[in-house]
Amino acid sequence: MAAAATAQRLASLKNSGLADERGERWQAAVDAYEQAQKIDPNVLFAAEGLARSRDRARLDKQFRTAIEQPERLADAKVAAATEL
């Protein structure tokens, strides 16, 4: 019974992570895949999903900060940190 519940939870997290990726909700995708890895560190979909989503979540956060606080770009160190 516990194995079936675990499999169902992992399937739900996989679907959630994929939906978040499609919706470009990168941090939510990272969260879903990290939850899956906490349940079973060997699930391949979680490792692959994290590989796709982590960098994009970081970039998304940087872009949102630059858009929401454009005055920060006047600081040369901050501006350099936002360059790709």
C-alpha positions in Angstrom: 0.0 0.0 0.0 2.8 2.5 0.9 4.6 1.7 -2.4 1.5 2.6 -4.4 1.0 5.8 -2.5 4.7 6.7 -3.0 4.4 6.0 -6.7 1.2 8.1 -7.0 2.9 11.0 -5.1 6.0 10.8 -7.4 3.7 10.8 -10.5 1.9 13.8 -9.2 5.1 15.7 -8.6 6.4 14.8 -12.0 3.2 16.1 -13.7 3.4 19.2 -11.5 7.0 19.9 -12.4 6.4 19.4 -16.1 3.3 21.7 -16.0 5.4 24.3 -14.2 8.1 24.1 -16.8 5.6 24.5 -19.6 4.2 27.5 -17.8 7.7 28.9 -17.2 7.2 28.8 -13.4 10.7 27.7 -12.9 11.0 27.9 -9.1 7.8 25.9 -8.7 9.2 23.3 -11.0 12.4 23.2 -9.0 10.4 22.8 -5.8 8.4 19.9 -7.3 11.5 18.0 -8.4 13.3 18.6 -5.1 10.2 17.2 -3.3 10.4 14.1 -5.5 14.1 13.7 -4.8 13.4 13.8 -1.0 11.0 10.9 -1.5 13.3 8.9 -3.7 16.8 10.3 -4.6 17.1 7.9 -7.5 14.2 9.0 -9.6 15.5 10.1 -13.0 12.7 12.5 -13.9 13.6 14.7 -10.8 17.3 14.9 -11.7 16.6 15.7 -15.3 13.9 18.2 -14.3 16.2 20.0 -11.9 18.9 20.1 -14.5 16.5 21.9 -16.8 14.9 24.2 -14.3 17.5 25.3 -11.8 19.5 27.7 -14.0 16.3 29.0 -15.5 14.9 29.7 -12.1 18.0 31.6 -11.2 17.9 33.6 -14.4 14.2 34.3 -14.0 14.9 35.7 -10.5 17.6 37.9 -11.9 15.5 39.2 -14.7 12.5 39.9 -12.4 14.8 41.8 -10.0 16.2 43.9 -12.9 12.8 44.7 -14.2 11.3 45.5 -10.7 14.3 47.5 -9.5 15.9 49.1 -12.6 17.7 51.7 -10.5 20.0 48.9 -9.2 21.5 48.7 -12.7 23.2 52.0 -12.1 25.6 50.2 -9.8 28.4 48.7 -12.0 28.7 45.6 -9.8 25.0 44.9 -9.9 24.8 45.5 -13.6 27.8 43.2 -14.2 26.1 40.4 -12.2 23.1 40.5 -14.5 25.1 40.0 -17.7 24.8 36.5 -19.3 
